[in-house]
């Protein structure tokens, strides 16, 4: 009896037209693979993947505006991913974010066929398992190099993506499983717990002053005693944030 062949609905994401054309040609020769979309940048990819819910994304790493890892971070339910890139230094990162495979350019037909075979194996294993795929934000956090810090925060707002440089962040507050990011007079709601975001921020700039909030210390005007074991941080714009005993200790170390 022949083994079951899983049908694969695929999307190509690459800012180079020749690379997309070659992938399109090679995928056409793969039985059971249907190309349902092509995207030339990360913003377009987010929209199309959200609309199409493909089984597989062939994803370039280096792209303008949003790179491949940032695209993955913003996906609520990431599909199987095969990174296709000319840069081998991203290989370890790719597997840390649970990529199925990592195909180097120039792309060879045989190498892509091997990647598709691995995708089928992954799909078969997931079909028979109750294991849950990690969220996009978790995978994005795993992609950070050890010792590196977030340089910008990405917030998906419907069809829009807000890119917020960390130096423009005033504070971040926990809102259940979400986080409210305050920047330049606006609050952006990010679908990621405060603890995950805080873990990626530079501790020389951001301090978790309370279990519910993280403060950019450059925005601090002064500290005032609120009660016996707690204080309040007064920001330069007049905003008040609670400061716990542990948060005060962290602030003292930094200041």
Buried (B, 14 or more C-beta within 10 A) or exposed (E): EEEEEBEBBBBBBBBEEEBBEBBBEBBEEBEEBEBBBBBBBBBBBBBBBBEBEBBBBBBBBEBEEBBBBBBBBBBEEBBBBBBBBBEEEBBEBBBBBBBBBBBBBEBEEEBBEEBBEBBBEBBEEBEEEEEEEBBBBBBBBBBBEEEEBBEEBBBBEEEEBBEBEBEEBBBBBBBEEBBBBBBEEEEBEBBBBBEBBBBBBEBEBBBBBBEBBBBBBEBBEEBEEEEEEBBBBBBEEEBEBBBBEEBBEBBEEEE
